[in-house]
C-alpha cells in the first residue's frame, strides 16, 4: 500500500474496532438465483439491514468517534437529503452530539421526518447543492459546528472500508467486488482494504450513466451530468480528488449502467432475493447483469448499499416488470354495444384462468363504430403463451382485440 494514499489498511482496521458493536456486521450471503442469472458465483453484502437501511452509518460513526470533547459539545453539521443525513443523526443522538442537517427546500417530507426522528435539527434552505453548501459554511462560521462530509473525509472513507474487510473475512476466495460509486468514499475505503488484504482482487465501481463523474475523472475528461435517475443516492456531479487518487493508484475500473439496467436490478433483488434495494443500492447488480460475460465463472461480491426506496416507485417498477414479462397484459377489446357483452368478456377471462385487474369501458371513441364499444382490460396472466391463448379465444368469439404495449393504456 502506497504511503501517499489518504487512508491505509490500518485506518480501516482501526475503524472496524471503533464501530464494532455499534453498527450491524451485516451478512454476506450466497445468492444462487443471481448466480444462475449471471454465470458468476454471487455473494451479496446486505447493508440494507442497517438501522438506517444503508451503509452510511459506518463512516458517520467513525468520524463522530474521533471528535474531541470540544467538538462534540459544539455539534456537527452535514449537507444531505439522503442516507448520510439519517446515519449521522442516528449515531450523533446515541453519542449525545447535537446534529444539524442542511437539506434543500425541495426535499420530500418523508426524508425530513425520518431525519428529525433521530433527533437532528433540519435546516431547509437553498434549492441547489451550491446554495445549501453556503448555508453549511455559514452555520460553521456562526455556530462553530464540525462538518461531517458524506464521502470526502479520510475517517468516513475508512469507516466505509470496513465493508471490504468483512466481505473477505466471510468469503476469502472472492476475486471481484462490485461497488456503487457516488462521491467515491465507499469504493475508496473498500478498495484500500480489499487490495491490501488480498492483492490481485479486482474492485469495480459502478455509476449511473447520467452521473458518470468518476468515470470521466479517471479518464481525464469533464463529466456532463444531469437528469433524473433511479439511483439518486449516487447522483454526484463532481467527485473529490481524494477518491480519484485512490482509485487511480489501485487500478479501480468504473462501469456505467443505464436506467433500464438499474430498474431490472431493483426488481431482481425484490423477486429473486426478496429484499429491497434502492436504485443506488442495486447499481452493482445492474453492472453484473449488464455484462455477465465479464464476470462469468468468477466469485463476485456485490455490495447492496441501501434499501431506502420509495414505495410508490417500487410499485411502478414492479408493475412495469410484470408487463414486460407478459404477466400483466392489457387488451383493447371491441364488442357490440349491448347489455351483457362486458360480462361475456369477463366470463372468457375467468374460464381461461386470468385475473382481471382493471377495466376501462369506452363508448364515445371516434375511431369505434357507433354500434360498438371499446373496453381496455388489464389482466394478470401466467406468461406470454397464456396471454396469446386468451387473445385467440376472444377473437374466436367475434371480438376485435388489440394488445396494448406496456404502459400504453396509461399514456
N, C-alpha and C positions, 0 to 999 in steps of 0.2 A: 504493500500500500504506500503510495507516494505521501511523503510528509507534507507536501504542498496542498493536499486536499483539505477542504474546510472541516471535514469530520473524519474520524477513523473508526476502525472496528472497536477500539477501546471505548470510544464515546458511545457507540451503540450498546455495547455490553454494560456500560455504566447506566445507561438509560433503562435497560432491561431490569436492572436491580431497583432502580428508582420507582418504576411503575408496577413492580411485582406486587400482587395482592390488591392493587387499586384499579387496575384495568384488566378486563377479562382476557385470559390467554385463550384466544379463540381456536376452535378445532380446525385442523387441516384434514379434509375428508376426501377419500377417493370418490370419483364421480363416473362410474362405468357408463351411464347413459350419455354423458357428454363425450366420453371416450369413443363410444360407438358412432357418434355423430362426426367426430373429427379425425379419427385414426391415431390420435395420441393417447397416452395414458394420463388422464387428467386428475388433478387433485385441486380442491377448492379451499381457500382460506376464508372462513366466514366472518369477516369483520362487521357484517350487518347485525351480528349478535351483541355488539357492544351496547351499553346502556343508552347511548345516543344514536345507536344504529349505524355508526361509521367509525373509521379508523382514527379520526382526528383526535380522539381522547389521548392517544399515546404521546404525540408531540406536545399537546397543550399541557398535559400533566408534567412532562419532563421539564418544560420551560418554567412552569409555576413553582416546581420544587426547587429550582435553582435561584429563586428570588431571595434577596436579602430581607431582613426583618423590616427595614425602612421601606423597601419596595412593596412588600406585602401590605403594609399599612396604607400606603398611598393608593394601591389598587392598580388594576390592569385595564387595558383597552384594546379592542380589535375592530377591524373593519371586516364584517362578514354578514351575509344573509343566508348562510347555509350551515353545513355541518360543523365548521370550526367554531361558529358562534355558540352552538349548544354544548360542544365539548368543553370549551373554555369556561362557559358559565357553570356547567355541572361540577367541574373539579375546583373552580375558584370558590364556589359555595362550600364544598366539602372542606377546603383548607381555610375557610374564613377570610378569603381575599375578596375585596369589592371588585366587581367586574362591570365594565361598561362596553356595550356592543353598539357600534355605529352601523346602521342599516339604511339603504336608500328608502326614500318615501314610498316607492312602488313595491316594497317587499310585501308578499302575501301575509295576511293577518295570522294564518296558522303558524308561520315561521316566527313571527314576533311573539305570539303567545307561547310557543314551545321554549323560546329562549328566556322569556320572562319567568316561565315556570321553574327555571333553575335558579332564580334569584338575581338575575342580571338586570342592570339598568339598560334599557334600549333607547338609543337616541336616533330618531328618524329625521335625518336632514340630508339634503342633496339628492340629485337624480342620477348622477353618474359616479363611477368609481373615483374619478378625479375630485369631484365635489365632496364626496364622502371622505376622501383622504385628507382634504383640507380641514374638515371637521375634526378628524382624529388628531391632526397636528395641533389644532387649537386647544383641544382638551389636554393634550400632553403638556403644552406650554402653560395653560391656565391652572391645571389641577395636579400636575406632576405625575400623571399616570404612566405606567410602563407599557410599552407596546408589545403585544404578543402577535407576531406576524403568522399568518396561516401556513407559510411554507419557506420563506426566505430567512431562516434563522437556524444556526447550527444545532441548537438544542432541540428544536422542533424536528429537524431532519433526523437527528439521532433517535428521537423517540419513535418516529415512523419506521425507522430502520429495524426496530425490534421485530417487526413482522417477518423480515427476511431471516433473522436468527431462528425464530420459532418454526418457520417452514422447513428449514434444513435440519433442525433438531428432530422434527417429527418424521421427515422423509429425506434422509441424507442423499439418496440417489436421484433426486430431481436434477435434471440437466438444463432446465429452462424455466424462468419465471416471467410471467406476463403481467405488467403493472400499468394501470391507468396513469396518465400524466395530465395535471392541470398546471400548477406552478412549478412542479418538479421536486418538491420536498420529499414526497413519498418514494418516488423512484430513486432519488439520490441516496436516501438512507438505506433502502433495500439493496441497491447496487453495491454500496460500500461494504455492507455486512456480508452479503452473499458471495461476492468475488473474493473477499478475504478468507472466509470460511472454506469456500470451495472454488479455488482457481479454475478457470475454464468454464464455469457455469455461464450460460447466456441470460442476460437480463434484457427484456424487450419492453419498451414503453409504448403506450397507445394513446393517441389523441383523436378527438373528433375532427372531421375534415374541415369544418368551418372555423376551428380554432387550433390549427396546427402550428402554434407558435414555437414550440420546442423543436419540431421537425425542421422548421425554417431556420431557427437559430443555429442548429447543428450543421446545417448546410450553408451557413453564411449568407442567408437571404433574409429579406424583410417579409414578415408574415402579413397576409391580408386576412384579417379575422372579422367575423360579424355574422349576424343572423341567428335565428332560433335553432336550438339543438336540444335533443332529449338529454344530453349529457351536460347540463348546465353546471354541474359541480366541477367540471374540468374545462369550462369555457373561459380560459385565461388568455388575454390578448398579448401580454408581454411577460416573458419568463426571466427570472433573475440570472445574472452572470454566475452566481454561486452554483446553481444547478447545472448550467451549461458546462462549466468547467469540470464538474464531477462526471457528467455523462460522457463528455469528450474523452477524459482521461481513462475511463473504464470501458470505452467502446460500446456504450449502450445504443442500440438501434431503436428507431422510433417508427412505428407503423401508424397509418392514418386510416380510420374507418368512417364509413358514411352513415347516414341516419337509418337507412334500411337495415344495416348490419347491427346497429345498436338496438333497434326495435326487436329484431329477431333474437338477440341475446337476452334481452329482458324477458321475453316470452319463454325462451328455453329454460332460463333459471326457474321461472314460475311453474312450468309444466313438467320439466324433466327432474328438477331438484326440489320442487315445492318450497321455494324460498323467494324472498323479494329482493330485487336488485334495482336501484335507481339507474338512470342512464349512465352516469359516470362509473358506477359500480360494475356495470355489465360490459364496459369497454374492452376489458381483457378477453372475455369470451367472444365478443364481436370480432376481435382480431383473429382469434383461433379459428373460428368458423369461416372467416373470410378467406383465409389462406391455409387450409388444412394440410396441403402438401408440404408446407414449410416445417410443420411440427409433427408430421406423421412418424410414428414409431418412437417418439421421444416421451420422456416423463416430464410433464408440464405442470407447473403450479400456477393457478390463477388466484389473484387477489380480488375477492368480491368486496370492494372497498366500502360500500354502503347500501342501505336498503330504504332510504327515505324518499320514496316515490309517491307522488300524489295519487290517491285512489282513483280519481276521475281519469287521469292519464293512463293508469294501469288498465282500467276498464276499456278505454278506447283501443289500447294496444291489443288487448285480448280479443275483442270483437273483430278487429282488423285481421288478426292472425287466423281466427276461425273462418273468416270469409275466404282468405287466401288458401286455406286447407279444404275448402268446399264443405265445411261442417256447419256453416251458416250461409244460406243461399237465399237470394231474393228473386222471385219470379214476377213478371208483369203478365197477368192473365186477363185476356179479354173474353167476356162472356155475353150472352144475351141479357138485356136489361129487363129481367122479370123476377118475380118472387121465387126464392128457393135456389137460385143459381149459386150464390155465395156459399150456401150450405152444401151444395153438391161438390164444390171445390174443396171445402173443408173435409168433407167425407172421404174424398180421394186421398188427401194428405194423411188422414187418420188411418185408413186401411193400408197405406204404404209405409206406415211407421215413422212419419215425420211429425215433428212438434212445431206448431205454429207459434212464432214469437211476436209478430207484428203484422197488422193488416191496415192498408190504406185504400179505401174504396172511392173511385172517381167516376162521375157521370158526365162531367162538363168539359172534358178534354176535347179540343177541336179536332185532333187527329184520330178520334174514335167515332165511328158511325153513331148516329142519333139513337138507334135502337140497341146499342150495345154499351157495356160498362167495363171499365178497366179497374183491376184490383192489383195493387202491389202487395205481395205476401212474402214475408221473411220467415223462413223455416229453418229448423235445426235438422241436419241430416248426418248420416254416418260417414259419407265420403262422396267423392265425385261421381262414382258409379251409381250410388243411391240417388243422387240428385238427378242424374240423367234418366234413370228409370221413372222417376216421378214426372219429369217433363214429358216423356213419351206417353205416359198414362193420361195426362191432361190433354195432350194433343189427340189421342185416340178417342177422347170424349167430345171432340169437336171444338175444343177451345184453342185460341191463338195464344201462344206462350213465348215470352222473351225473357231470356236470362239476363238480369242486370249485372253489370260489373260491380266488384266490391265498392261499396260506399256511393255508387251512382245514385241510388234511390234517396240518398240524403243530400245530394248536391243541389 
